[in-house]
Amino acid sequence: MLSLRIDGELLDRMRQHAAKRGMSVQEYVVRTLIREDFDERFHASLDETAAFYDEPGTPSDARAR
């Protein structure tokens, strides 16, 4: 289960995007999270976070496990 707190303006925008695709907001969020490129973007964000905190160059594959 995933629970999110979002403001009303963002929820309205998400409703509009979901409606354009004939989905509920929940379906839209889930599909966005499991998009094909999510894994790649997730690993890139881990690498950027590690660089920001100046962690040693640990491959993102090792940190994600």
N, CA, C, O and CB atoms as a CASP TS submission, in Angstrom:
PFRMAT TS
TARGET T0000
AUTHOR 0000-0000-0000
METHOD Language model
MODEL 1
PARENT N/A
ATOM      1  N   MET     1       0.845  -1.164   0.000  1.00  0.00           N
ATOM      2  CA  MET     1       0.000   0.000   0.000  1.00  0.00           C
ATOM      3  C   MET     1       0.895   1.233   0.000  1.00  0.00           C
ATOM      4  O   MET     1       1.912   1.272   0.693  1.00  0.00           O
ATOM      5  CB  MET     1      -0.964  -0.005   1.214  1.00  0.00           C
ATOM      6  N   LEU     2       0.518   2.214  -0.763  1.00  0.00           N
ATOM      7  CA  LEU     2       1.244   3.469  -0.841  1.00  0.00           C
ATOM      8  C   LEU     2       0.281   4.594  -0.538  1.00  0.00           C
ATOM      9  O   LEU     2      -0.809   4.667  -1.106  1.00  0.00           O
ATOM     10  CB  LEU     2       1.904   3.658  -2.229  1.00  0.00           C
ATOM     11  N   SER     3       0.688   5.464   0.357  1.00  0.00           N
ATOM     12  CA  SER     3      -0.147   6.589   0.735  1.00  0.00           C
ATOM     13  C   SER     3       0.622   7.867   0.446  1.00  0.00           C
ATOM     14  O   SER     3       1.774   8.012   0.853  1.00  0.00           O
ATOM     15  CB  SER     3      -0.565   6.508   2.232  1.00  0.00           C
ATOM     16  N   LEU     4      -0.022   8.800  -0.262  1.00  0.00           N
ATOM     17  CA  LEU     4       0.610  10.067  -0.620  1.00  0.00           C
ATOM     18  C   LEU     4      -0.223  11.231  -0.123  1.00  0.00           C
ATOM     19  O   LEU     4      -1.453  11.179  -0.121  1.00  0.00           O
ATOM     20  CB  LEU     4       0.809  10.167  -2.136  1.00  0.00           C
ATOM     21  N   ARG     5       0.463  12.280   0.298  1.00  0.00           N
ATOM     22  CA  ARG     5      -0.218  13.535   0.646  1.00  0.00           C
ATOM     23  C   ARG     5       0.172  14.537  -0.421  1.00  0.00           C
ATOM     24  O   ARG     5       1.355  14.817  -0.618  1.00  0.00           O
ATOM     25  CB  ARG     5       0.168  14.050   2.105  1.00  0.00           C
ATOM     26  N   ILE     6      -0.816  15.072  -1.106  1.00  0.00           N
ATOM     27  CA  ILE     6      -0.544  16.055  -2.147  1.00  0.00           C
ATOM     28  C   ILE     6      -1.527  17.206  -2.001  1.00  0.00           C
ATOM     29  O   ILE     6      -2.618  17.050  -1.452  1.00  0.00           O
ATOM     30  CB  ILE     6      -0.640  15.418  -3.563  1.00  0.00           C
ATOM     31  N   ASP     7      -1.118  18.361  -2.503  1.00  0.00           N
ATOM     32  CA  ASP     7      -2.016  19.508  -2.378  1.00  0.00           C
ATOM     33  C   ASP     7      -3.127  19.432  -3.430  1.00  0.00           C
ATOM     34  O   ASP     7      -3.049  18.651  -4.378  1.00  0.00           O
ATOM     35  CB  ASP     7      -1.228  20.833  -2.520  1.00  0.00           C
ATOM     36  N   GLY     8      -4.140  20.242  -3.247  1.00  0.00           N
ATOM     37  CA  GLY     8      -5.320  20.217  -4.104  1.00  0.00           C
ATOM     38  C   GLY     8      -5.022  20.542  -5.551  1.00  0.00           C
ATOM     39  O   GLY     8      -5.603  19.943  -6.455  1.00  0.00           O
ATOM     40  N   GLU     9      -4.109  21.499  -5.783  1.00  0.00           N
ATOM     41  CA  GLU     9      -3.767  21.884  -7.156  1.00  0.00           C
ATOM     42  C   GLU     9      -3.120  20.728  -7.914  1.00  0.00           C
ATOM     43  O   GLU     9      -3.460  20.469  -9.068  1.00  0.00           O
ATOM     44  CB  GLU     9      -2.828  23.094  -7.150  1.00  0.00           C
ATOM     45  N   LEU    10      -2.187  20.035  -7.259  1.00  0.00           N
ATOM     46  CA  LEU    10      -1.546  18.889  -7.898  1.00  0.00           C
ATOM     47  C   LEU    10      -2.559  17.783  -8.153  1.00  0.00           C
ATOM     48  O   LEU    10      -2.535  17.157  -9.213  1.00  0.00           O
ATOM     49  CB  LEU    10      -0.394  18.365  -7.033  1.00  0.00           C
ATOM     50  N   LEU    11      -3.442  17.534  -7.203  1.00  0.00           N
ATOM     51  CA  LEU    11      -4.469  16.505  -7.385  1.00  0.00           C
ATOM     52  C   LEU    11      -5.358  16.844  -8.580  1.00  0.00           C
ATOM     53  O   LEU    11      -5.691  15.959  -9.367  1.00  0.00           O
ATOM     54  CB  LEU    11      -5.324  16.358  -6.105  1.00  0.00           C
ATOM     55  N   ASP    12      -5.744  18.101  -8.726  1.00  0.00           N
ATOM     56  CA  ASP    12      -6.554  18.507  -9.877  1.00  0.00           C
ATOM     57  C   ASP    12      -5.824  18.242 -11.194  1.00  0.00           C
ATOM     58  O   ASP    12      -6.418  17.755 -12.155  1.00  0.00           O
ATOM     59  CB  ASP    12      -6.920  19.993  -9.772  1.00  0.00           C
ATOM     60  N   ARG    13      -4.521  18.570 -11.227  1.00  0.00           N
ATOM     61  CA  ARG    13      -3.746  18.320 -12.451  1.00  0.00           C
ATOM     62  C   ARG    13      -3.647  16.826 -12.739  1.00  0.00           C
ATOM     63  O   ARG    13      -3.738  16.403 -13.891  1.00  0.00           O
ATOM     64  CB  ARG    13      -2.336  18.926 -12.331  1.00  0.00           C
ATOM     65  N   MET    14      -3.460  16.031 -11.687  1.00  0.00           N
ATOM     66  CA  MET    14      -3.378  14.578 -11.871  1.00  0.00           C
ATOM     67  C   MET    14      -4.717  14.026 -12.352  1.00  0.00           C
ATOM     68  O   MET    14      -4.749  13.124 -13.189  1.00  0.00           O
ATOM     69  CB  MET    14      -2.956  13.885 -10.557  1.00  0.00           C
ATOM     70  N   ARG    15      -5.810  14.554 -11.836  1.00  0.00           N
ATOM     71  CA  ARG    15      -7.139  14.129 -12.298  1.00  0.00           C
ATOM     72  C   ARG    15      -7.316  14.417 -13.779  1.00  0.00           C
ATOM     73  O   ARG    15      -7.857  13.597 -14.520  1.00  0.00           O
ATOM     74  CB  ARG    15      -8.243  14.830 -11.492  1.00  0.00           C
ATOM     75  N   GLN    16      -6.852  15.596 -14.209  1.00  0.00           N
ATOM     76  CA  GLN    16      -6.957  15.964 -15.628  1.00  0.00           C
ATOM     77  C   GLN    16      -6.133  15.015 -16.502  1.00  0.00           C
ATOM     78  O   GLN    16      -6.619  14.540 -17.529  1.00  0.00           O
ATOM     79  CB  GLN    16      -6.490  17.420 -15.844  1.00  0.00           C
ATOM     80  N   HIS    17      -4.901  14.740 -16.104  1.00  0.00           N
ATOM     81  CA  HIS    17      -4.048  13.825 -16.876  1.00  0.00           C
ATOM     82  C   HIS    17      -4.655  12.424 -16.919  1.00  0.00           C
ATOM     83  O   HIS    17      -4.663  11.773 -17.963  1.00  0.00           O
ATOM     84  CB  HIS    17      -2.627  13.769 -16.270  1.00  0.00           C
ATOM     85  N   ALA    18      -5.159  11.971 -15.782  1.00  0.00           N
ATOM     86  CA  ALA    18      -5.764  10.641 -15.715  1.00  0.00           C
ATOM     87  C   ALA    18      -7.016  10.572 -16.592  1.00  0.00           C
ATOM     88  O   ALA    18      -7.225   9.585 -17.298  1.00  0.00           O
ATOM     89  CB  ALA    18      -6.113  10.282 -14.256  1.00  0.00           C
ATOM     90  N   ALA    19      -7.845  11.612 -16.550  1.00  0.00           N
ATOM     91  CA  ALA    19      -9.081  11.632 -17.339  1.00  0.00           C
ATOM     92  C   ALA    19      -8.775  11.583 -18.837  1.00  0.00           C
ATOM     93  O   ALA    19      -9.489  10.924 -19.593  1.00  0.00           O
ATOM     94  CB  ALA    19      -9.909  12.888 -17.010  1.00  0.00           C
ATOM     95  N   LYS    20      -7.731  12.269 -19.264  1.00  0.00           N
ATOM     96  CA  LYS    20      -7.342  12.247 -20.682  1.00  0.00           C
ATOM     97  C   LYS    20      -7.020  10.833 -21.143  1.00  0.00           C
ATOM     98  O   LYS    20      -7.182  10.500 -22.317  1.00  0.00           O
ATOM     99  CB  LYS    20      -6.132  13.160 -20.922  1.00  0.00           C
ATOM    100  N   ARG    21      -6.561  10.000 -20.204  1.00  0.00           N
ATOM    101  CA  ARG    21      -6.188   8.630 -20.532  1.00  0.00           C
ATOM    102  C   ARG    21      -7.267   7.618 -20.142  1.00  0.00           C
ATOM    103  O   ARG    21      -7.083   6.410 -20.292  1.00  0.00           O
ATOM    104  CB  ARG    21      -4.889   8.277 -19.848  1.00  0.00           C
ATOM    105  N   GLY    22      -8.385   8.123 -19.643  1.00  0.00           N
ATOM    106  CA  GLY    22      -9.485   7.245 -19.247  1.00  0.00           C
ATOM    107  C   GLY    22      -9.169   6.406 -18.025  1.00  0.00           C
ATOM    108  O   GLY    22      -9.610   5.261 -17.926  1.00  0.00           O
ATOM    109  N   MET    23      -8.409   6.964 -17.093  1.00  0.00           N
ATOM    110  CA  MET    23      -7.997   6.230 -15.898  1.00  0.00           C
ATOM    111  C   MET    23      -8.447   6.966 -14.643  1.00  0.00           C
ATOM    112  O   MET    23      -8.820   8.139 -14.680  1.00  0.00           O
ATOM    113  CB  MET    23      -6.470   6.032 -15.882  1.00  0.00           C
ATOM    114  N   SER    24      -8.401   6.243 -13.540  1.00  0.00           N
ATOM    115  CA  SER    24      -8.576   6.897 -12.245  1.00  0.00           C
ATOM    116  C   SER    24      -7.223   7.494 -11.852  1.00  0.00           C
ATOM    117  O   SER    24      -6.200   7.161 -12.449  1.00  0.00           O
ATOM    118  CB  SER    24      -9.105   5.884 -11.145  1.00  0.00           C
ATOM    119  N   VAL    25      -7.217   8.365 -10.860  1.00  0.00           N
ATOM    120  CA  VAL    25      -5.960   8.944 -10.385  1.00  0.00           C
ATOM    121  C   VAL    25      -5.046   7.837  -9.865  1.00  0.00           C
ATOM    122  O   VAL    25      -3.837   7.868 -10.096  1.00  0.00           O
ATOM    123  CB  VAL    25      -6.223   9.999  -9.276  1.00  0.00           C
ATOM    124  N   GLN    26      -5.614   6.872  -9.172  1.00  0.00           N
ATOM    125  CA  GLN    26      -4.818   5.763  -8.646  1.00  0.00           C
ATOM    126  C   GLN    26      -4.136   4.999  -9.778  1.00  0.00           C
ATOM    127  O   GLN    26      -2.941   4.711  -9.704  1.00  0.00           O
ATOM    128  CB  GLN    26      -5.701   4.812  -7.821  1.00  0.00           C
ATOM    129  N   GLU    27      -4.894   4.670 -10.823  1.00  0.00           N
ATOM    130  CA  GLU    27      -4.304   3.965 -11.969  1.00  0.00           C
ATOM    131  C   GLU    27      -3.209   4.795 -12.626  1.00  0.00           C
ATOM    132  O   GLU    27      -2.167   4.265 -13.012  1.00  0.00           O
ATOM    133  CB  GLU    27      -5.384   3.622 -12.998  1.00  0.00           C
ATOM    134  N   TYR    28      -3.451   6.102 -12.751  1.00  0.00           N
ATOM    135  CA  TYR    28      -2.477   6.999 -13.365  1.00  0.00           C
ATOM    136  C   TYR    28      -1.177   7.012 -12.571  1.00  0.00           C
ATOM    137  O   TYR    28      -0.097   6.928 -13.154  1.00  0.00           O
ATOM    138  CB  TYR    28      -3.046   8.416 -13.470  1.00  0.00           C
ATOM    139  N   VAL    29      -1.268   7.116 -11.245  1.00  0.00           N
ATOM    140  CA  VAL    29      -0.077   7.139 -10.395  1.00  0.00           C
ATOM    141  C   VAL    29       0.683   5.819 -10.505  1.00  0.00           C
ATOM    142  O   VAL    29       1.906   5.813 -10.645  1.00  0.00           O
ATOM    143  CB  VAL    29      -0.464   7.413  -8.926  1.00  0.00           C
ATOM    144  N   VAL    30      -0.038   4.709 -10.441  1.00  0.00           N
ATOM    145  CA  VAL    30       0.612   3.399 -10.519  1.00  0.00           C
ATOM    146  C   VAL    30       1.310   3.237 -11.858  1.00  0.00           C
ATOM    147  O   VAL    30       2.462   2.806 -11.900  1.00  0.00           O
ATOM    148  CB  VAL    30      -0.410   2.267 -10.311  1.00  0.00           C
ATOM    149  N   ARG    31       0.645   3.570 -12.940  1.00  0.00           N
ATOM    150  CA  ARG    31       1.275   3.443 -14.261  1.00  0.00           C
ATOM    151  C   ARG    31       2.479   4.352 -14.403  1.00  0.00           C
ATOM    152  O   ARG    31       3.459   3.987 -15.054  1.00  0.00           O
ATOM    153  CB  ARG    31       0.271   3.756 -15.358  1.00  0.00           C
ATOM    154  N   THR    32       2.420   5.525 -13.804  1.00  0.00           N
ATOM    155  CA  THR    32       3.561   6.433 -13.851  1.00  0.00           C
ATOM    156  C   THR    32       4.746   5.830 -13.105  1.00  0.00           C
ATOM    157  O   THR    32       5.886   5.931 -13.557  1.00  0.00           O
ATOM    158  CB  THR    32       3.192   7.803 -13.252  1.00  0.00           C
ATOM    159  N   LEU    33       4.477   5.210 -11.975  1.00  0.00           N
ATOM    160  CA  LEU    33       5.545   4.615 -11.182  1.00  0.00           C
ATOM    161  C   LEU    33       6.188   3.408 -11.851  1.00  0.00           C
ATOM    162  O   LEU    33       7.375   3.151 -11.650  1.00  0.00           O
ATOM    163  CB  LEU    33       5.014   4.217  -9.841  1.00  0.00           C
ATOM    164  N   ILE    34       5.426   2.670 -12.637  1.00  0.00           N
ATOM    165  CA  ILE    34       5.974   1.455 -13.244  1.00  0.00           C
ATOM    166  C   ILE    34       6.354   1.627 -14.706  1.00  0.00           C
ATOM    167  O   ILE    34       6.606   0.652 -15.413  1.00  0.00           O
ATOM    168  CB  ILE    34       4.984   0.340 -13.121  1.00  0.00           C
ATOM    169  N   ARG    35       6.393   2.876 -15.149  1.00  0.00           N
ATOM    170  CA  ARG    35       6.828   3.111 -16.529  1.00  0.00           C
ATOM    171  C   ARG    35       8.165   2.446 -16.775  1.00  0.00           C
ATOM    172  O   ARG    35       8.971   2.272 -15.861  1.00  0.00           O
ATOM    173  CB  ARG    35       6.921   4.617 -16.828  1.00  0.00           C
ATOM    174  N   GLU    36       8.383   2.085 -18.004  1.00  0.00           N
ATOM    175  CA  GLU    36       9.584   1.353 -18.392  1.00  0.00           C
ATOM    176  C   GLU    36      10.870   2.047 -17.948  1.00  0.00           C
ATOM    177  O   GLU    36      11.832   1.383 -17.562  1.00  0.00           O
ATOM    178  CB  GLU    36       9.605   1.163 -19.887  1.00  0.00           C
ATOM    179  N   ASP    37      10.891   3.357 -18.000  1.00  0.00           N
ATOM    180  CA  ASP    37      12.127   4.064 -17.678  1.00  0.00           C
ATOM    181  C   ASP    37      12.259   4.421 -16.203  1.00  0.00           C
ATOM    182  O   ASP    37      13.229   5.074 -15.820  1.00  0.00           O
ATOM    183  CB  ASP    37      12.217   5.310 -18.495  1.00  0.00           C
ATOM    184  N   PHE    38      11.310   4.010 -15.366  1.00  0.00           N
ATOM    185  CA  PHE    38      11.387   4.349 -13.950  1.00  0.00           C
ATOM    186  C   PHE    38      12.663   3.800 -13.316  1.00  0.00           C
ATOM    187  O   PHE    38      13.345   4.516 -12.583  1.00  0.00           O
ATOM    188  CB  PHE    38      10.163   3.813 -13.211  1.00  0.00           C
ATOM    189  N   ASP    39      12.988   2.553 -13.587  1.00  0.00           N
ATOM    190  CA  ASP    39      14.164   1.932 -12.995  1.00  0.00           C
ATOM    191  C   ASP    39      15.427   2.722 -13.332  1.00  0.00           C
ATOM    192  O   ASP    39      16.269   2.966 -12.468  1.00  0.00           O
ATOM    193  CB  ASP    39      14.300   0.485 -13.473  1.00  0.00           C
ATOM    194  N   GLU    40      15.548   3.117 -14.600  1.00  0.00           N
ATOM    195  CA  GLU    40      16.724   3.871 -15.030  1.00  0.00           C
ATOM    196  C   GLU    40      16.790   5.235 -14.330  1.00  0.00           C
ATOM    197  O   GLU    40      17.850   5.644 -13.856  1.00  0.00           O
ATOM    198  CB  GLU    40      16.706   4.059 -16.559  1.00  0.00           C
ATOM    199  N   ARG    41      15.660   5.925 -14.269  1.00  0.00           N
ATOM    200  CA  ARG    41      15.629   7.229 -13.612  1.00  0.00           C
ATOM    201  C   ARG    41      15.906   7.082 -12.120  1.00  0.00           C
ATOM    202  O   ARG    41      16.560   7.942 -11.529  1.00  0.00           O
ATOM    203  CB  ARG    41      14.271   7.915 -13.838  1.00  0.00           C
ATOM    204  N   PHE    42      15.420   6.010 -11.502  1.00  0.00           N
ATOM    205  CA  PHE    42      15.651   5.766 -10.087  1.00  0.00           C
ATOM    206  C   PHE    42      17.141   5.588  -9.814  1.00  0.00           C
ATOM    207  O   PHE    42      17.675   6.188  -8.881  1.00  0.00           O
ATOM    208  CB  PHE    42      14.869   4.531  -9.619  1.00  0.00           C
ATOM    209  N   HIS    43      17.811   4.773 -10.616  1.00  0.00           N
ATOM    210  CA  HIS    43      19.243   4.561 -10.427  1.00  0.00           C
ATOM    211  C   HIS    43      20.025   5.849 -10.663  1.00  0.00           C
ATOM    212  O   HIS    43      20.993   6.119  -9.951  1.00  0.00           O
ATOM    213  CB  HIS    43      19.747   3.462 -11.363  1.00  0.00           C
ATOM    214  N   ALA    44      19.628   6.636 -11.636  1.00  0.00           N
ATOM    215  CA  ALA    44      20.297   7.912 -11.890  1.00  0.00           C
ATOM    216  C   ALA    44      20.132   8.844 -10.690  1.00  0.00           C
ATOM    217  O   ALA    44      21.068   9.552 -10.318  1.00  0.00           O
ATOM    218  CB  ALA    44      19.736   8.575 -13.169  1.00  0.00           C
ATOM    219  N   SER    45      18.952   8.845 -10.089  1.00  0.00           N
ATOM    220  CA  SER    45      18.742   9.711  -8.923  1.00  0.00           C
ATOM    221  C   SER    45      19.560   9.229  -7.731  1.00  0.00           C
ATOM    222  O   SER    45      20.037  10.045  -6.942  1.00  0.00           O
ATOM    223  CB  SER    45      17.250   9.762  -8.551  1.00  0.00           C
ATOM    224  N   LEU    46      19.730   7.913  -7.588  1.00  0.00           N
ATOM    225  CA  LEU    46      20.590   7.391  -6.522  1.00  0.00           C
ATOM    226  C   LEU    46      22.025   7.847  -6.728  1.00  0.00           C
ATOM    227  O   LEU    46      22.700   8.245  -5.779  1.00  0.00           O
ATOM    228  CB  LEU    46      20.524   5.854  -6.469  1.00  0.00           C
ATOM    229  N   ASP    47      22.490   7.788  -7.976  1.00  0.00           N
ATOM    230  CA  ASP    47      23.855   8.227  -8.283  1.00  0.00           C
ATOM    231  C   ASP    47      24.029   9.709  -7.981  1.00  0.00           C
ATOM    232  O   ASP    47      25.052  10.109  -7.424  1.00  0.00           O
ATOM    233  CB  ASP    47      24.193   7.948  -9.755  1.00  0.00           C
ATOM    234  N   GLU    48      23.047  10.524  -8.338  1.00  0.00           N
ATOM    235  CA  GLU    48      23.125  11.959  -8.071  1.00  0.00           C
ATOM    236  C   GLU    48      23.109  12.232  -6.563  1.00  0.00           C
ATOM    237  O   GLU    48      23.831  13.104  -6.080  1.00  0.00           O
ATOM    238  CB  GLU    48      21.958  12.698  -8.760  1.00  0.00           C
ATOM    239  N   THR    49      22.293  11.490  -5.830  1.00  0.00           N
ATOM    240  CA  THR    49      22.241  11.658  -4.382  1.00  0.00           C
ATOM    241  C   THR    49      23.569  11.274  -3.751  1.00  0.00           C
ATOM    242  O   THR    49      24.069  11.976  -2.872  1.00  0.00           O
ATOM    243  CB  THR    49      21.107  10.820  -3.782  1.00  0.00           C
ATOM    244  N   ALA    50      24.141  10.165  -4.196  1.00  0.00           N
ATOM    245  CA  ALA    50      25.435   9.733  -3.667  1.00  0.00           C
ATOM    246  C   ALA    50      26.503  10.773  -3.955  1.00  0.00           C
ATOM    247  O   ALA    50      27.332  11.063  -3.093  1.00  0.00           O
ATOM    248  CB  ALA    50      25.840   8.379  -4.264  1.00  0.00           C
ATOM    249  N   ALA    51      26.493  11.340  -5.160  1.00  0.00           N
ATOM    250  CA  ALA    51      27.464  12.370  -5.520  1.00  0.00           C
ATOM    251  C   ALA    51      27.256  13.617  -4.664  1.00  0.00           C
ATOM    252  O   ALA    51      28.225  14.252  -4.249  1.00  0.00           O
ATOM    253  CB  ALA    51      27.351  12.722  -7.018  1.00  0.00           C
ATOM    254  N   PHE    52      26.014  13.965  -4.401  1.00  0.00           N
ATOM    255  CA  PHE    52      25.712  15.149  -3.586  1.00  0.00           C
ATOM    256  C   PHE    52      26.274  14.983  -2.175  1.00  0.00           C
ATOM    257  O   PHE    52      26.844  15.918  -1.612  1.00  0.00           O
ATOM    258  CB  PHE    52      24.184  15.394  -3.527  1.00  0.00           C
ATOM    259  N   TYR    53      26.108  13.788  -1.612  1.00  0.00           N
ATOM    260  CA  TYR    53      26.593  13.538  -0.264  1.00  0.00           C
ATOM    261  C   TYR    53      28.040  13.055  -0.255  1.00  0.00           C
ATOM    262  O   TYR    53      28.577  12.709   0.797  1.00  0.00           O
ATOM    263  CB  TYR    53      25.707  12.524   0.424  1.00  0.00           C
ATOM    264  N   ASP    54      28.672  13.032  -1.438  1.00  0.00           N
ATOM    265  CA  ASP    54      30.072  12.677  -1.601  1.00  0.00           C
ATOM    266  C   ASP    54      30.378  11.285  -1.079  1.00  0.00           C
ATOM    267  O   ASP    54      31.397  11.063  -0.426  1.00  0.00           O
ATOM    268  CB  ASP    54      30.944  13.683  -0.904  1.00  0.00           C
ATOM    269  N   GLU    55      29.465  10.331  -1.379  1.00  0.00           N
ATOM    270  CA  GLU    55      29.706   8.947  -1.012  1.00  0.00           C
ATOM    271  C   GLU    55      30.671   8.345  -2.023  1.00  0.00           C
ATOM    272  O   GLU    55      30.713   8.781  -3.173  1.00  0.00           O
ATOM    273  CB  GLU    55      28.378   8.137  -0.950  1.00  0.00           C
ATOM    274  N   PRO    56      31.443   7.352  -1.608  1.00  0.00           N
ATOM    275  CA  PRO    56      32.339   6.677  -2.561  1.00  0.00           C
ATOM    276  C   PRO    56      31.545   6.111  -3.731  1.00  0.00           C
ATOM    277  O   PRO    56      30.355   5.825  -3.594  1.00  0.00           O
ATOM    278  CB  PRO    56      33.131   5.548  -1.862  1.00  0.00           C
ATOM    279  N   GLY    57      32.180   5.951  -4.852  1.00  0.00           N
ATOM    280  CA  GLY    57      31.511   5.529  -6.089  1.00  0.00           C
ATOM    281  C   GLY    57      30.995   4.117  -6.070  1.00  0.00           C
ATOM    282  O   GLY    57      31.511   3.251  -6.776  1.00  0.00           O
ATOM    283  N   THR    58      29.989   3.878  -5.275  1.00  0.00           N
ATOM    284  CA  THR    58      29.345   2.567  -5.230  1.00  0.00           C
ATOM    285  C   THR    58      28.353   2.475  -6.377  1.00  0.00           C
ATOM    286  O   THR    58      27.511   3.359  -6.531  1.00  0.00           O
ATOM    287  CB  THR    58      28.636   2.329  -3.862  1.00  0.00           C
ATOM    288  N   PRO    59      28.436   1.409  -7.196  1.00  0.00           N
ATOM    289  CA  PRO    59      27.469   1.275  -8.292  1.00  0.00           C
ATOM    290  C   PRO    59      26.043   1.286  -7.769  1.00  0.00           C
ATOM    291  O   PRO    59      25.761   0.726  -6.710  1.00  0.00           O
ATOM    292  CB  PRO    59      27.724  -0.012  -9.079  1.00  0.00           C
ATOM    293  N   SER    60      25.155   1.917  -8.503  1.00  0.00           N
ATOM    294  CA  SER    60      23.768   2.021  -8.059  1.00  0.00           C
ATOM    295  C   SER    60      23.114   0.656  -7.919  1.00  0.00           C
ATOM    296  O   SER    60      22.202   0.502  -7.107  1.00  0.00           O
ATOM    297  CB  SER    60      22.972   2.875  -9.025  1.00  0.00           C
ATOM    298  N   ASP    61      23.558  -0.358  -8.699  1.00  0.00           N
ATOM    299  CA  ASP    61      22.991  -1.707  -8.583  1.00  0.00           C
ATOM    300  C   ASP    61      23.223  -2.251  -7.187  1.00  0.00           C
ATOM    301  O   ASP    61      22.352  -2.931  -6.644  1.00  0.00           O
ATOM    302  CB  ASP    61      23.604  -2.657  -9.636  1.00  0.00           C
ATOM    303  N   ALA    62      24.374  -1.972  -6.591  1.00  0.00           N
ATOM    304  CA  ALA    62      24.664  -2.497  -5.266  1.00  0.00           C
ATOM    305  C   ALA    62      23.829  -1.788  -4.200  1.00  0.00           C
ATOM    306  O   ALA    62      23.396  -2.421  -3.237  1.00  0.00           O
ATOM    307  CB  ALA    62      26.154  -2.353  -4.954  1.00  0.00           C
ATOM    308  N   ARG    63      23.596  -0.474  -4.361  1.00  0.00           N
ATOM    309  CA  ARG    63      22.825   0.262  -3.362  1.00  0.00           C
ATOM    310  C   ARG    63      21.333  -0.067  -3.437  1.00  0.00           C
ATOM    311  O   ARG    63      20.637   0.014  -2.425  1.00  0.00           O
ATOM    312  CB  ARG    63      23.034   1.760  -3.543  1.00  0.00           C
ATOM    313  N   ALA    64      20.842  -0.431  -4.599  1.00  0.00           N
ATOM    314  CA  ALA    64      19.405  -0.651  -4.780  1.00  0.00           C
ATOM    315  C   ALA    64      18.950  -1.964  -4.175  1.00  0.00           C
ATOM    316  O   ALA    64      17.747  -2.203  -4.070  1.00  0.00           O
ATOM    317  CB  ALA    64      19.050  -0.619  -6.251  1.00  0.00           C
ATOM    318  N   ARG    65      19.857  -2.804  -3.783  1.00  0.00           N
ATOM    319  CA  ARG    65      19.464  -4.127  -3.251  1.00  0.00           C
ATOM    320  C   ARG    65      19.320  -4.128  -1.781  1.00  0.00           C
ATOM    321  O   ARG    65      18.996  -5.160  -1.193  1.00  0.00           O
ATOM    322  CB  ARG    65      20.450  -5.170  -3.634  1.00  0.00           C
TER
END
